[in-house]
Amino acid sequence: KPEEFNADYISEVKTKITNNKQKDIYNYLKNKYKLKDNVIAAIMGQIDHESSGSFDPSIQYGQKSIWSPEGAKPGVAEGLFQNELQGNIAVGTRYDEWLKSKGLENNRENRDNTKNQIDFFMEGITKAGAVPHHDGSGYWIGEGRAKELQKAFASDMSPQEIGKLITTNYLNPDKPRPEQRAGSIDDMSMRIESGMFKPGFGMPLPFKNL
């Protein structure tokens, strides 16, 4: 019944969906890329900030949704890391090229895919030639920035320190909003430390994202 879809119910559904997406992303980064929790917390904190807490790979900047009902500017950037869509060297263009290199058709199903977006992010940092740069280094963010992030990803640096490097070396946003990003990283760190993303923790969630 429509009257059953009140604010409390919507809030509960949003929480379940988001928690499940977070759990999937945590385990994907842990199992495929063998990342340590400090690195995963930094990455997930950035995703939390960039996606307005939705962890939705299809969300566009300014898109009106249950996570961001007010909206802002439509169609500027999209996805977990808010890849820019405009311009010849925009991240969105590189993402399109990367999908093609994987033999994937450039459609919404492949673009709005959590695994694809995370793989694009990780390969752009760790795999030379995966997302080539015009300078010939093999890294679209530049070899120096990529190598610095590779070193951080293999270190025991704090999630906050790694998060700052992701902001400056990869995301390079017009408005960094460091305090909000730091809060998101702290939140992800606490969630990871609680064990809530590990298999068998708590009740199974009814939604799947990956």
C-alpha positions as CSV (number, residue, x, y, z in Angstrom):
1,K,0.0,0.0,0.0
2,P,1.3,3.5,-0.8
3,E,0.8,4.7,2.7
4,E,3.3,2.1,3.9
5,F,6.1,3.8,2.0
6,N,6.8,6.3,4.6
7,A,10.0,8.1,5.5
8,D,11.2,5.4,7.9
9,Y,10.6,2.6,5.4
10,I,12.4,4.5,2.6
11,S,15.3,5.2,5.1
12,E,15.5,1.5,6.0
13,V,15.6,0.4,2.3
14,K,18.2,3.0,1.5
15,T,20.4,1.8,4.3
16,K,20.1,-1.9,3.3
17,I,20.9,-1.1,-0.4
18,T,23.9,1.1,0.5
19,N,25.3,-1.3,3.1
20,N,25.1,-4.2,0.6
21,K,26.9,-2.1,-2.0
22,Q,29.6,-1.2,0.4
23,K,30.0,-4.8,1.5
24,D,30.3,-5.9,-2.1
25,I,32.9,-3.2,-2.9
26,Y,34.9,-4.0,0.2
27,N,35.1,-7.7,-0.7
28,Y,35.9,-7.0,-4.3
29,L,38.8,-4.8,-3.5
30,K,40.0,-7.2,-0.8
31,N,39.7,-10.4,-2.9
32,K,40.7,-9.2,-6.4
33,Y,43.3,-6.6,-5.6
34,K,44.5,-7.9,-2.2
35,L,44.3,-4.5,-0.7
36,K,44.8,-3.9,3.0
37,D,42.0,-2.3,5.1
38,N,43.7,1.1,5.3
39,V,43.7,1.4,1.5
40,I,40.2,0.1,1.1
41,A,38.9,2.6,3.7
42,A,40.6,5.4,1.8
43,I,39.1,4.3,-1.5
44,M,35.6,3.6,-0.1
45,G,35.7,7.0,1.7
46,Q,36.3,8.7,-1.6
47,I,33.5,6.7,-3.3
48,D,31.2,7.7,-0.4
49,H,32.0,11.4,-0.9
50,E,31.9,11.3,-4.7
51,S,28.6,9.4,-5.0
52,S,26.9,11.4,-2.2
53,G,26.8,8.3,0.0
54,S,24.8,6.2,-2.5
55,F,27.6,3.9,-3.8
56,D,25.5,3.9,-7.0
57,P,27.6,3.5,-10.2
58,S,24.9,5.1,-12.3
59,I,24.5,8.3,-10.3
60,Q,25.3,11.6,-12.1
61,Y,26.4,14.8,-10.5
62,G,23.2,16.8,-9.8
63,Q,20.9,13.8,-10.6
64,K,17.8,13.9,-8.5
65,S,17.5,10.6,-6.6
66,I,16.5,9.2,-3.3
67,W,20.0,9.9,-2.1
68,S,20.2,13.4,-3.4
69,P,16.6,14.7,-3.9
70,E,17.5,18.4,-4.5
71,G,19.9,17.8,-7.4
72,A,22.5,20.3,-8.7
73,K,24.0,20.4,-12.2
74,P,22.9,17.5,-14.5
75,G,25.2,15.5,-16.6
76,V,28.6,16.8,-15.7
77,A,30.1,13.7,-14.1
78,E,28.9,10.2,-13.2
79,G,29.6,7.0,-11.3
80,L,31.4,6.0,-8.1
81,F,34.3,8.3,-8.8
82,Q,32.3,10.9,-10.7
83,N,34.2,10.6,-14.0
84,E,33.9,13.7,-16.0
85,L,31.9,13.2,-19.2
86,Q,32.9,16.3,-21.2
87,G,36.0,17.2,-23.2
88,N,38.5,15.3,-25.4
89,I,40.7,14.2,-22.4
90,A,37.9,13.9,-19.9
91,V,38.0,10.8,-17.7
92,G,34.7,9.7,-19.2
93,T,36.3,9.5,-22.6
94,R,39.2,7.4,-21.2
95,Y,36.7,5.2,-19.5
96,D,34.9,4.7,-22.9
97,E,38.3,3.7,-24.5
98,W,39.1,1.4,-21.6
99,L,35.8,-0.4,-22.0
100,K,36.5,-0.9,-25.7
101,S,40.0,-2.3,-24.9
102,K,38.2,-4.9,-22.7
103,G,35.9,-5.9,-25.6
104,L,32.9,-4.3,-23.8
105,E,30.2,-2.5,-25.7
106,N,29.9,1.2,-24.6
107,N,26.3,1.0,-23.2
108,R,24.7,1.9,-19.9
109,E,24.9,-1.7,-18.6
110,N,28.7,-1.7,-19.0
111,R,29.3,1.9,-18.1
112,D,27.1,1.8,-14.9
113,N,28.8,-1.3,-13.6
114,T,30.5,-1.3,-10.2
115,K,33.2,-3.8,-11.1
116,N,34.1,-2.0,-14.3
117,Q,34.4,1.4,-12.6
118,I,36.6,0.0,-9.8
119,D,38.7,-1.9,-12.3
120,F,39.2,1.3,-14.4
121,F,40.2,3.2,-11.2
122,M,42.7,0.5,-10.1
123,E,44.2,-0.3,-13.5
124,G,44.7,3.4,-14.2
125,I,46.9,3.5,-11.1
126,T,48.5,0.1,-11.0
127,K,48.7,-1.2,-14.6
128,A,50.9,0.6,-17.1
129,G,49.2,0.9,-20.5
130,A,45.7,0.0,-19.3
131,V,44.6,3.7,-19.6
132,P,47.5,5.3,-21.6
133,H,48.5,8.9,-21.3
134,H,49.6,11.2,-24.2
135,D,53.0,11.6,-22.5
136,G,53.8,8.0,-23.3
137,S,54.2,7.0,-19.6
138,G,51.4,4.4,-19.8
139,Y,49.5,6.1,-16.9
140,W,46.9,8.6,-17.8
141,I,47.4,10.4,-14.4
142,G,51.1,10.6,-15.1
143,E,53.8,8.1,-14.0
144,G,54.9,10.1,-11.0
145,R,51.4,10.3,-9.5
146,A,50.7,6.7,-10.3
147,K,53.9,5.5,-8.7
148,E,53.2,7.5,-5.6
149,L,49.8,5.9,-5.3
150,Q,51.2,2.4,-5.9
151,K,53.7,3.0,-3.1
152,A,50.9,4.2,-0.8
153,F,48.6,1.3,-1.7
154,A,51.4,-1.1,-0.5
155,S,52.1,0.8,2.7
156,D,50.8,1.1,6.2
157,M,49.9,4.8,5.8
158,S,46.8,5.9,7.5
159,P,43.5,5.9,5.4
160,Q,43.5,9.7,5.7
161,E,47.0,10.0,4.2
162,I,46.1,7.7,1.4
163,G,42.8,9.5,0.8
164,K,44.6,12.8,0.4
165,L,46.9,11.2,-2.3
166,I,43.9,9.9,-4.1
167,T,42.3,13.3,-4.1
168,T,45.4,15.1,-5.4
169,N,46.9,12.5,-7.7
170,Y,43.8,10.9,-9.2
171,L,40.6,12.8,-8.6
172,N,41.9,16.3,-8.7
173,P,38.5,17.9,-8.0
174,D,37.8,21.6,-8.5
175,K,36.5,21.7,-4.9
176,P,38.4,19.2,-2.8
177,R,36.2,19.6,0.4
178,P,38.8,18.0,2.6
179,E,36.8,18.0,5.8
180,Q,33.9,16.1,4.1
181,R,36.2,13.6,2.5
182,A,38.0,13.0,5.8
183,G,34.6,12.4,7.5
184,S,33.7,9.8,4.8
185,I,37.1,8.1,5.2
186,D,36.7,7.9,9.0
187,D,33.2,6.5,8.6
188,M,34.4,3.8,6.3
189,S,37.4,3.0,8.6
190,M,35.0,2.5,11.5
191,R,32.7,0.3,9.4
192,I,35.6,-1.9,8.3
193,E,37.1,-2.2,11.8
194,S,33.6,-3.3,13.0
195,G,33.8,-6.3,10.7
196,M,30.4,-5.5,9.2
197,F,31.7,-6.1,5.6
198,K,33.1,-9.6,6.3
199,P,31.2,-12.7,5.3
200,G,28.8,-14.0,7.9
201,F,28.6,-10.7,9.8
202,G,25.0,-10.0,10.9
203,M,21.9,-10.8,8.8
204,P,22.2,-11.4,5.1
205,L,21.2,-8.4,3.0
206,P,18.5,-8.9,0.4
207,F,20.0,-6.8,-2.4
208,K,22.9,-7.5,-4.8
209,N,24.8,-4.8,-6.8
210,L,28.0,-6.3,-8.3
